[in-house]
Amino acid sequence: MKTLKSIFLLMAVLVIASCSENKNDVDPGLGNEPEEGYLMIQVNNSQMTRATDAGIQAERAINSLHVYLFNHDNTTPTVMHFGPDEITTTGNVTRLNNPIRTSIKDKWGYIGANLTQEMIDEINGLRNNLISVAFTRAIDEIADLPGSSFVMFTDEMLITSANIYPTENEANTTPVPAMLRRLAVKSTVYRTDQSVFDGPGQYDLGSVEFAWRRINRRIYYIQHSTFEDPNYTAGSFVEIDRDNTQTYITVNYNDPTLANAQYATENTFLYNPANILTDDATCISIRVPFQPANYTVNTGGTWQAQPNSNLPGPTAPNFWVVMVNGGVSYYFGDATTAQQFWNEAQQGLITVDGVVLRPDESAPREYINGWCYYNVYPNHNGIVRDEINRYNIMRNQYYRLAIRRLSAPGDPDWDFDTGQPITEYGYIQFNLEVEDWELIDEDINM
């Protein structure tokens, strides 16, 4: 299976010190051995099979580095911290100001960037168990856009003694390649003049908004080779691990640079086509205010359409929908009339063109302030990674959604389908690319 990863360019000269992060201490694996040398690690971009884009400066910034290295014959890591005064960025390359001495031994480890103090404290107590320990983190700790601080980690790294050189110059000119990836997942949504908003009424196109929903708060700092997260087992993504507080923001309009972005964290689960529930999956929720052109009213015992007198008013009021006969929508301006229509349809008392109407759902739907919601489940067709990872989102991916068509009425809230199987209400097309953010382009038809 292809591993599609996105990377920042930077260079770091590393040494093994002690767990106290004292850079003047020697590697605990050095012992009485006479051989010492210099190690440089270059965090570089990998060979991509898809298109790349570096993202905005705040998403690329490296403010600090933490390096965790182990000699193969011990389980105590050397912990190195490099602050903003100890690194220099030139263009796309960040490197330490000075090379550091270390033992000439085979090593393994990992590198983190922009870690908070709480993260640092947690990791320092784990030693070599970081790969298997789950952490609870809010998305604003992982992707702090105002603070230009996106948390990043490499995979587990293997370094042989041949990569450690006797002179600083050799280490500087022959770095060991490594890769950093953001823990965050990015999304942007945009519409164009060619986007179609289809439905019997009026949309407020200036108020189309989007946000991530069911953001996963339980994560691994080091990504597993199988892409499993701590709640990978179906049904284990429980409410306490979900974050639904992200504020909706306006979609981008005719802007391929996509300035308005939202962030989530990695969320994966074992795909089982016989039991795929919305509860396991992170989704992108799109909403837009809508006003029906006509309401269904009862006049003298007869159901008929009546023009919506609020149009073309700019403010969308509440409306109600009764779905009948497999998805046919009837719109109402008040709850009482909608319930009366539903009751009569339930009793088989309403006939249109010789067809008896039957309600599809247990009650009318209420659309507060006219908001219509559409949930997009990224990677619904398994193009990213493989079939077993359908509906999974992974770190450093960038989902760029282009609205091609939305059809009213959508759902009355983003969590309307909680506890239900994931349903494709329309066609969601994924045009997938990979950037420095692993870019996934999607055309949305719903």
Secondary structure, 3 states (H helix, E strand, C coil): CCCCCCCCCEEEEECCCCCCCCCCCCCCCCCCCCCEEEEEEEECCCCCCCCCCCCCHHHHCCCCEEEEEEECCCCCCEEEEECHHHEEEECCEEEECCCCEEECCCEEEEEEECCCHHHHHHHHCCHHHHHHCCEECCHHHHEECCCCEECEECCCEEECHHHCECCHHHHHHCCEEECCEECEEEEEEEECCCCEEECCEEECHHHCEEEEECEECEECCCCCCCCCCCCCCCCCCCHHHEECCCCCEECEECCCCCCCCEEEECECCCCCCCCCEHHHCCEEEEEEEEEECEEEEEECCEEEEEECCCCCCCCCCCEEEEEECCCEEEEECCHHHHHHHHHHHHCCCCEECCEECCECCCCCEEEHHHEEEEEECCCCCCCCCCHHHCCCECCCEEEEEEEEEEECCCECCCCCCCCCECCCCCEEEEEECCCCCEEEEEEEEC
